[in-house]
Structure formats: C-alpha cells, structure tokens
Amino acid sequence: MSQSAAWLMLVIAGALDVGWAISMKYAEGYTRAGWSLASLVLLAAFVFLLGRALNVLEVGVAYSVWTGIGAAGTFLLGVVLFGETLSAVKLAGIALVLTGIVALKLA
C-alpha cells in the first residue's frame, strides 16, 4: 500500500471515529438498538482502517493524527448537534490540535 492510500485510510478512520463517538451519544448507554449497532459497526470499521494504515505509517504519527481528527470532529459535532458550549479558548485548543495534525503530516 502506498503512503497516500495509508493517509487516506487514516483520515477515513478519523472520520469514522467521530461517527462512532456521536453514535455512542445517541445510543444512550447502549440502550437504543439501532444506534448501538451503528456504534459497533463504526468501531469495527475505524479499527480495521487504522490497523491497515499502521502497516505503512509510523504508529506515533498515525495514532496522534487519528485521535486529533476524532477529538476535533467530535468537539465540533457536539457543538452543532447537541448545543455544547463553544468559547474562544476551546476554539483555540481545537486550532492547536488541527495545527498539530498538519505538522505531523508534513513531518
């Protein structure tokens, strides 16, 4: 697998991580069957893609990028979907996370 394909899988895994976190919220402690199933499917999918990406990418970089995508995406969707609070400090923190992801990709 090429570096480009591995990075694409990593980004998709990060996006699926966001979907997983949001689906867990909707699953309400795994008491709602449909959302619970969606959560487990998303979990399996992102673990598979992350594992494939790790065959090519450095584990420290890949894991950091994956968690950064998950953290930033989940934070933003939490604001949009659940009305979670947004502040300048939180936005600055997410900007730092995203800056770190770009720096790791360029390294």
DSSP file (Angstrom, degrees, kcal/mol; ACC not computed):
  #  RESIDUE AA STRUCTURE BP1 BP2  ACC     N-H-->O    O-->H-N    N-H-->O    O-->H-N    TCO  KAPPA ALPHA  PHI   PSI    X-CA   Y-CA   Z-CA
    1    1 A M              0   0    0      0, 0.0     2,-0.1     0, 0.0     0, 0.0   0.000 360.0 360.0 360.0 143.5    0.0    0.0    0.0
    2    2 A S     >  -     0   0    0      1,-0.1     4,-2.2     4,-0.0     5,-0.1  -0.349 360.0-112.5 -81.3 163.7    1.2    3.5   -0.8
    3    3 A Q  H  > S+     0   0    0      1,-0.2     4,-2.6     2,-0.2     5,-0.2   0.907 118.5  53.9 -59.1 -42.4    1.8    6.3    1.7
    4    4 A S  H  > S+     0   0    0      1,-0.2     4,-2.3     2,-0.2    -1,-0.2   0.913 108.8  47.3 -61.6 -43.5   -1.1    8.2    0.1
    5    5 A A  H  > S+     0   0    0      2,-0.2     4,-2.5     1,-0.2    -1,-0.2   0.895 111.6  51.2 -64.9 -39.7   -3.5    5.3    0.5
    6    6 A A  H  X S+     0   0    0     -4,-2.2     4,-2.3     2,-0.2    -2,-0.2   0.914 110.5  48.4 -64.2 -42.6   -2.4    4.8    4.1
    7    7 A W  H  X S+     0   0    0     -4,-2.6     4,-2.5     2,-0.2    -2,-0.2   0.896 110.8  51.4 -64.5 -39.6   -3.1    8.5    4.8
    8    8 A L  H  X S+     0   0    0     -4,-2.3     4,-2.5     2,-0.2    -2,-0.2   0.932 110.5  48.3 -62.0 -45.1   -6.5    8.3    3.2
    9    9 A M  H  X S+     0   0    0     -4,-2.5     4,-2.7     1,-0.2    -2,-0.2   0.891 110.9  52.1 -60.9 -38.9   -7.4    5.3    5.3
   10   10 A L  H  X S+     0   0    0     -4,-2.3     4,-2.2     2,-0.2    -2,-0.2   0.918 110.0  47.0 -64.6 -44.1   -6.2    7.2    8.4
   11   11 A V  H  X S+     0   0    0     -4,-2.5     4,-2.2     2,-0.2    -2,-0.2   0.910 113.4  48.7 -64.9 -41.8   -8.3   10.2    7.6
   12   12 A I  H  X S+     0   0    0     -4,-2.5     4,-2.7     2,-0.2    -2,-0.2   0.910 109.8  52.5 -63.8 -41.2  -11.3    8.0    6.9
   13   13 A A  H  X S+     0   0    0     -4,-2.7     4,-2.0     1,-0.2    -2,-0.2   0.897 108.6  51.1 -60.4 -39.7  -10.7    6.1   10.2
   14   14 A G  H  X S+     0   0    0     -4,-2.2     4,-1.6     2,-0.2    -2,-0.2   0.907 110.4  48.3 -63.0 -42.2  -10.6    9.5   12.0
   15   15 A A  H  X S+     0   0    0     -4,-2.2     4,-2.2     1,-0.2    -2,-0.2   0.895 110.8  50.6 -65.6 -39.8  -13.9   10.5   10.4
   16   16 A L  H  X S+     0   0    0     -4,-2.7     4,-2.6     1,-0.2    -1,-0.2   0.845 105.2  57.9 -66.0 -32.5  -15.4    7.1   11.4
   17   17 A D  H  X S+     0   0    0     -4,-2.0     4,-2.5     2,-0.2    -1,-0.2   0.900 105.5  50.0 -61.4 -41.2  -14.1    7.7   14.9
   18   18 A V  H  X S+     0   0    0     -4,-1.6     4,-2.4     2,-0.2     5,-0.2   0.944 111.2  48.5 -61.6 -48.1  -16.2   10.9   15.0
   19   19 A G  H  X S+     0   0    0     -4,-2.2     4,-2.6     1,-0.2    -2,-0.2   0.884 110.3  52.5 -59.2 -39.0  -19.2    9.0   13.8
   20   20 A W  H  X S+     0   0    0     -4,-2.6     4,-2.1     2,-0.2    -1,-0.2   0.936 109.5  47.8 -62.4 -47.8  -18.6    6.3   16.5
   21   21 A A  H  X S+     0   0    0     -4,-2.5     4,-1.5     1,-0.2    -2,-0.2   0.915 114.4  46.3 -61.8 -43.0  -18.5    8.9   19.3
   22   22 A I  H  X S+     0   0    0     -4,-2.4     4,-2.2     1,-0.2    -1,-0.2   0.907 110.7  52.4 -66.8 -41.0  -21.6   10.6   18.1
   23   23 A S  H  X S+     0   0    0     -4,-2.6     4,-1.9     1,-0.2    -1,-0.2   0.848 105.2  56.2 -65.3 -32.1  -23.4    7.3   17.7
   24   24 A M  H  X>S+     0   0    0     -4,-2.1     5,-0.7     2,-0.2     4,-0.6   0.897 106.4  50.5 -64.2 -38.7  -22.5    6.4   21.3
   25   25 A K  H ><5S+     0   0    0     -4,-1.5     3,-1.1     1,-0.2    -2,-0.2   0.941 113.1  45.0 -62.1 -46.8  -24.1    9.5   22.5
   26   26 A Y  H 3<5S+     0   0    0     -4,-2.2    -1,-0.2     1,-0.2    -2,-0.2   0.777 103.3  65.3 -68.2 -25.9  -27.3    8.7   20.5
   27   27 A A  H 3X>S-     0   0    0     -4,-1.9     4,-2.2     8,-0.3     5,-1.5   0.650  96.0-144.7 -71.5 -14.2  -27.2    5.1   21.8
   28   28 A E  T <<5S-     0   0    0     -3,-1.1     3,-0.4    -4,-0.6    -3,-0.1   0.946  74.8 -30.4  48.8  63.3  -27.8    6.4   25.3
   29   29 A G  T  4<S-     0   0    0     -5,-0.7    -1,-0.2     1,-0.2    -4,-0.1   0.821 114.7 -63.6  69.7  30.8  -25.6    3.9   27.1
   30   30 A Y  T  45S+     0   0    0     -6,-0.4    -1,-0.2     2,-0.1    -2,-0.2   0.846 108.3 121.2  58.9  37.8  -26.3    1.2   24.5
   31   31 A T  T  <5 +     0   0    0     -4,-2.2     2,-0.6    -3,-0.4    -3,-0.2   0.515  56.7  72.4-101.4  -9.8  -30.0    1.2   25.3
   32   32 A R  S  ><S-     0   0    0     -5,-1.5     4,-2.5     1,-0.2     5,-0.2  -0.928  72.5-153.8-110.2 113.4  -31.1    2.1   21.8
   33   33 A A  H  > S+     0   0    0     -2,-0.6     4,-2.7     1,-0.2     5,-0.2   0.870  87.6  48.4 -57.9 -48.1  -30.6   -0.9   19.5
   34   34 A G  H  > S+     0   0    0      1,-0.2     4,-2.3     2,-0.2    -1,-0.2   0.932 116.6  41.7 -62.1 -47.8  -30.2    0.9   16.2
   35   35 A W  H  > S+     0   0    0      2,-0.2     4,-2.4     1,-0.2    -8,-0.3   0.843 113.1  55.2 -68.9 -32.5  -27.7    3.4   17.4
   36   36 A S  H  X S+     0   0    0     -4,-2.5     4,-2.1     2,-0.2    -2,-0.2   0.927 109.5  46.1 -65.0 -44.2  -25.9    0.7   19.4
   37   37 A L  H  X S+     0   0    0     -4,-2.7     4,-2.3     2,-0.2    -2,-0.2   0.918 111.8  51.4 -63.8 -43.5  -25.5   -1.4   16.3
   38   38 A A  H  X S+     0   0    0     -4,-2.3     4,-2.7    -5,-0.2     5,-0.2   0.909 108.5  52.8 -58.8 -42.0  -24.3    1.6   14.3
   39   39 A S  H  X S+     0   0    0     -4,-2.4     4,-2.3   -16,-0.2    -1,-0.2   0.918 110.2  46.4 -60.3 -45.4  -21.7    2.4   17.0
   40   40 A L  H  X S+     0   0    0     -4,-2.1     4,-2.3     2,-0.2    -1,-0.2   0.871 112.6  50.0 -68.1 -37.0  -20.3   -1.1   16.9
   41   41 A V  H  X S+     0   0    0     -4,-2.3     4,-2.4     2,-0.2    -2,-0.2   0.929 112.2  47.5 -66.3 -45.2  -20.1   -1.1   13.1
   42   42 A L  H  X S+     0   0    0     -4,-2.7     4,-2.6     2,-0.2     5,-0.2   0.898 111.0  52.6 -62.6 -40.4  -18.3    2.2   13.1
   43   43 A L  H  X S+     0   0    0     -4,-2.3     4,-2.2    -5,-0.2     5,-0.2   0.944 111.0  46.0 -59.6 -49.4  -15.9    1.0   15.8
   44   44 A A  H  X S+     0   0    0     -4,-2.3     4,-2.1     1,-0.2    -2,-0.2   0.896 112.9  51.2 -61.5 -40.4  -15.0   -2.1   13.8
   45   45 A A  H  X S+     0   0    0     -4,-2.4     4,-2.4     1,-0.2    -2,-0.2   0.926 111.9  44.2 -66.4 -45.2  -14.6   -0.1   10.6
   46   46 A F  H  X S+     0   0    0     -4,-2.6     4,-2.6     1,-0.2     5,-0.2   0.873 112.7  51.9 -71.7 -33.2  -12.3    2.5   12.1
   47   47 A V  H  X S+     0   0    0     -4,-2.2     4,-2.4    -5,-0.2    -1,-0.2   0.919 111.1  48.8 -65.2 -41.9  -10.2   -0.1   13.9
   48   48 A F  H  X S+     0   0    0     -4,-2.1     4,-2.1    -5,-0.2    -2,-0.2   0.949 114.7  43.7 -61.2 -49.9   -9.8   -2.0   10.7
   49   49 A L  H  X S+     0   0    0     -4,-2.4     4,-2.5     2,-0.2    -2,-0.2   0.893 113.4  50.9 -66.2 -39.7   -8.8    1.1    8.7
   50   50 A L  H  X S+     0   0    0     -4,-2.6     4,-2.0     1,-0.2    -1,-0.2   0.921 109.9  51.0 -61.8 -43.3   -6.4    2.3   11.4
   51   51 A G  H  X S+     0   0    0     -4,-2.4     4,-0.5    -5,-0.2    -2,-0.2   0.894 110.4  48.6 -61.2 -40.6   -4.8   -1.1   11.5
   52   52 A R  H >< S+     0   0    0     -4,-2.1     3,-1.2     1,-0.2     4,-0.3   0.918 110.1  51.2 -65.0 -43.3   -4.3   -1.1    7.8
   53   53 A A  H >X S+     0   0    0     -4,-2.5     4,-2.8     1,-0.3     3,-1.7   0.853 101.5  62.7 -62.6 -34.1   -2.8    2.4    7.8
   54   54 A L  H 3< S+     0   0    0     -4,-2.0    -1,-0.3     1,-0.3    -2,-0.2   0.668  87.3  72.0 -67.9 -15.8   -0.4    1.3   10.6
   55   55 A N  T << S+     0   0    0     -3,-1.2    -1,-0.3    -4,-0.5    -2,-0.2   0.755 117.5  18.6 -66.3 -22.4    1.2   -1.2    8.2
   56   56 A V  T <4 S+     0   0    0     -3,-1.7    -2,-0.2    -4,-0.3     2,-0.1   0.740 116.5  66.6-115.4 -41.7    2.7    1.8    6.4
   57   57 A L  S  < S-     0   0    0     -4,-2.8     2,-0.2     1,-0.1   -54,-0.0  -0.465  89.3 -95.5 -90.4 156.8    2.7    4.8    8.7
   58   58 A E     >  -     0   0    0     -2,-0.1     4,-2.9     1,-0.1     5,-0.3  -0.482  32.2-131.0 -66.8 137.1    4.6    5.3   11.9
   59   59 A V  H  > S+     0   0    0      1,-0.2     4,-2.6     2,-0.2     5,-0.3   0.883 103.4  51.0 -62.2 -40.8    2.4    4.4   14.9
   60   60 A G  H  > S+     0   0    0      2,-0.2     4,-1.7     1,-0.2    -1,-0.2   0.916 115.6  41.1 -64.4 -43.2    3.1    7.6   16.9
   61   61 A V  H  > S+     0   0    0      2,-0.2     4,-2.6     1,-0.2     5,-0.2   0.946 117.2  47.6 -68.5 -49.1    2.2    9.8   14.0
   62   62 A A  H  X S+     0   0    0     -4,-2.9     4,-2.8     1,-0.2     5,-0.2   0.921 113.8  46.4 -61.4 -45.6   -0.8    7.8   12.8
   63   63 A Y  H  X S+     0   0    0     -4,-2.6     4,-2.6    -5,-0.3     5,-0.2   0.908 113.1  49.6 -65.4 -40.6   -2.3    7.4   16.3
   64   64 A S  H  X S+     0   0    0     -4,-1.7     4,-2.0    -5,-0.3    -2,-0.2   0.915 113.6  45.5 -64.1 -43.2   -1.8   11.1   17.0
   65   65 A V  H  X S+     0   0    0     -4,-2.6     4,-2.7     2,-0.2     5,-0.2   0.927 113.2  50.5 -65.5 -45.2   -3.4   12.2   13.8
   66   66 A W  H  X S+     0   0    0     -4,-2.8     4,-2.3    -5,-0.2    -2,-0.2   0.932 113.4  43.9 -60.3 -47.6   -6.3    9.7   14.2
   67   67 A T  H  X S+     0   0    0     -4,-2.6     4,-2.9     2,-0.2    -1,-0.2   0.861 112.5  53.9 -67.9 -33.2   -7.1   10.9   17.8
   68   68 A G  H  X S+     0   0    0     -4,-2.0     4,-2.7    -5,-0.2     5,-0.3   0.928 109.6  46.6 -64.9 -44.8   -6.7   14.5   16.7
   69   69 A I  H  X S+     0   0    0     -4,-2.7     4,-2.6     1,-0.2     5,-0.3   0.933 115.0  48.0 -61.0 -45.2   -9.2   14.1   13.9
   70   70 A G  H  X S+     0   0    0     -4,-2.3     4,-2.2    -5,-0.2     5,-0.2   0.911 113.9  46.1 -62.2 -43.8  -11.6   12.3   16.3
   71   71 A A  H  X S+     0   0    0     -4,-2.9     4,-2.2     2,-0.2    -2,-0.2   0.942 116.7  42.7 -66.5 -47.7  -11.2   14.9   19.0
   72   72 A A  H  X S+     0   0    0     -4,-2.7     4,-2.5     2,-0.2    -2,-0.2   0.935 117.6  45.8 -65.8 -46.5  -11.7   17.9   16.7
   73   73 A G  H  X S+     0   0    0     -4,-2.6     4,-2.5    -5,-0.3     5,-0.2   0.902 113.9  47.9 -64.6 -41.9  -14.5   16.4   14.8
   74   74 A T  H  X S+     0   0    0     -4,-2.2     4,-2.2    -5,-0.3    -1,-0.2   0.897 111.2  51.6 -66.9 -40.0  -16.4   15.2   17.8
   75   75 A F  H  X S+     0   0    0     -4,-2.2     4,-1.8    -5,-0.2    -2,-0.2   0.953 112.1  45.9 -59.5 -49.7  -16.0   18.5   19.5
   76   76 A L  H  X S+     0   0    0     -4,-2.5     4,-2.2     1,-0.2    -2,-0.2   0.904 114.2  47.0 -63.9 -42.0  -17.4   20.4   16.5
   77   77 A L  H  X>S+     0   0    0     -4,-2.5     4,-3.4     1,-0.2     5,-0.6   0.834 106.9  58.9 -69.9 -30.3  -20.3   18.0   16.0
   78   78 A G  H  X5S+     0   0    0     -4,-2.2     6,-1.8    -5,-0.2     4,-1.5   0.897 108.7  45.6 -61.1 -39.2  -21.0   18.2   19.8
   79   79 A V  H  X5S+     0   0    0     -4,-1.8     4,-0.9     4,-0.2    -2,-0.2   0.940 119.6  40.2 -66.6 -47.6  -21.5   21.9   19.4
   80   80 A V  H  <5S+     0   0    0     -4,-2.2    -2,-0.2     2,-0.2    -3,-0.2   0.926 126.7  30.2 -70.1 -46.7  -23.6   21.6   16.2
   81   81 A L  H  <5S+     0   0    0     -4,-3.4    -3,-0.2    -5,-0.1    -2,-0.2   0.821 132.4  26.7 -87.1 -32.7  -25.8   18.6   17.2
   82   82 A F  H  <<S-     0   0    0     -4,-1.5    -3,-0.2    -5,-0.6    -2,-0.2   0.365  98.3-117.3-117.7   3.9  -26.0   18.8   21.0
   83   83 A G     <  +     0   0    0     -4,-0.9    -4,-0.2    -6,-0.2    -3,-0.1   0.788  48.9 174.3  67.0  27.1  -25.6   22.5   21.7
   84   84 A E        -     0   0    0     -6,-1.8    -1,-0.2     1,-0.1    -2,-0.0  -0.312  40.3 -85.7 -66.4 153.8  -22.4   22.0   23.6
   85   85 A T        -     0   0    0      1,-0.0     2,-0.4     5,-0.0    -1,-0.1  -0.254  39.7-161.1 -69.0 146.2  -20.7   25.2   24.7
   86   86 A L        +     0   0    0     -3,-0.1     2,-0.3    -7,-0.1    -1,-0.0  -0.989  15.8 166.9-126.4 132.9  -18.3   27.0   22.4
   87   87 A S     >  -     0   0    0     -2,-0.4     4,-2.5     1,-0.1     5,-0.2  -0.918  48.6-106.3-140.5 167.3  -15.7   29.5   23.6
   88   88 A A  H  > S+     0   0    0     -2,-0.3     4,-2.3     1,-0.2     5,-0.2   0.881 120.1  52.3 -61.7 -38.5  -12.6   31.2   22.2
   89   89 A V  H  > S+     0   0    0      2,-0.2     4,-2.2     1,-0.2    -1,-0.2   0.915 109.9  47.8 -66.8 -41.9  -10.4   29.1   24.4
   90   90 A K  H  > S+     0   0    0      2,-0.2     4,-2.4     1,-0.2     5,-0.2   0.922 111.9  50.0 -64.1 -43.5  -12.0   25.9   23.1
   91   91 A L  H  X S+     0   0    0     -4,-2.5     4,-2.4     1,-0.2    -2,-0.2   0.897 109.7  51.3 -61.6 -39.5  -11.7   27.1   19.5
   92   92 A A  H  X S+     0   0    0     -4,-2.3     4,-2.1     2,-0.2    -1,-0.2   0.901 109.0  51.5 -63.2 -40.8   -8.0   27.9   20.2
   93   93 A G  H  X S+     0   0    0     -4,-2.2     4,-2.1     2,-0.2    -2,-0.2   0.921 110.7  46.8 -62.2 -44.7   -7.5   24.4   21.6
   94   94 A I  H  X S+     0   0    0     -4,-2.4     4,-2.8     1,-0.2     5,-0.2   0.887 109.6  55.0 -65.7 -38.2   -9.0   22.8   18.5
   95   95 A A  H  X S+     0   0    0     -4,-2.4     4,-2.4     1,-0.2    -1,-0.2   0.896 107.7  50.0 -60.7 -39.1   -7.0   25.0   16.3
   96   96 A L  H  X S+     0   0    0     -4,-2.1     4,-2.4     2,-0.2    -2,-0.2   0.906 109.8  50.4 -65.6 -41.0   -3.9   23.8   18.0
   97   97 A V  H  X S+     0   0    0     -4,-2.1     4,-2.0     2,-0.2    -2,-0.2   0.946 112.7  46.2 -60.4 -47.9   -4.9   20.2   17.6
   98   98 A L  H  X S+     0   0    0     -4,-2.8     4,-2.2     1,-0.2    -2,-0.2   0.871 110.8  52.7 -65.1 -36.5   -5.5   20.7   13.9
   99   99 A T  H  X S+     0   0    0     -4,-2.4     4,-2.4    -5,-0.2    -1,-0.2   0.897 108.5  51.5 -63.3 -40.2   -2.2   22.6   13.5
  100  100 A G  H  X S+     0   0    0     -4,-2.4     4,-2.3     2,-0.2    -2,-0.2   0.880 107.3  52.3 -63.3 -38.9   -0.5   19.6   15.2
  101  101 A I  H  X S+     0   0    0     -4,-2.0     4,-2.2     2,-0.2    -2,-0.2   0.937 111.1  46.8 -63.0 -46.4   -2.2   17.2   12.7
  102  102 A V  H  X S+     0   0    0     -4,-2.2     4,-2.2     1,-0.2    -2,-0.2   0.915 111.5  51.7 -61.9 -42.6   -0.9   19.3    9.7
  103  103 A A  H  X S+     0   0    0     -4,-2.4     4,-1.3     1,-0.2    -1,-0.2   0.901 109.9  48.9 -62.1 -41.0    2.6   19.4   11.3
  104  104 A L  H  < S+     0   0    0     -4,-2.3    -1,-0.2     1,-0.2    -2,-0.2   0.880 110.5  50.9 -66.7 -37.2    2.7   15.6   11.7
  105  105 A K  H  < S+     0   0    0     -4,-2.2    -2,-0.2     1,-0.2    -1,-0.2   0.895 113.1  45.7 -66.1 -39.0    1.5   15.1    8.1
  106  106 A L  H  <        0   0    0     -4,-2.2    -1,-0.2     1,-0.2    -2,-0.2   0.701 360.0 360.0 -76.8 -19.4    4.3   17.5    6.8
  107  107 A A     <        0   0    0     -4,-1.3    -1,-0.2    -5,-0.2    -2,-0.1   0.497 360.0 360.0 -69.1 360.0    7.0   15.9    9.0
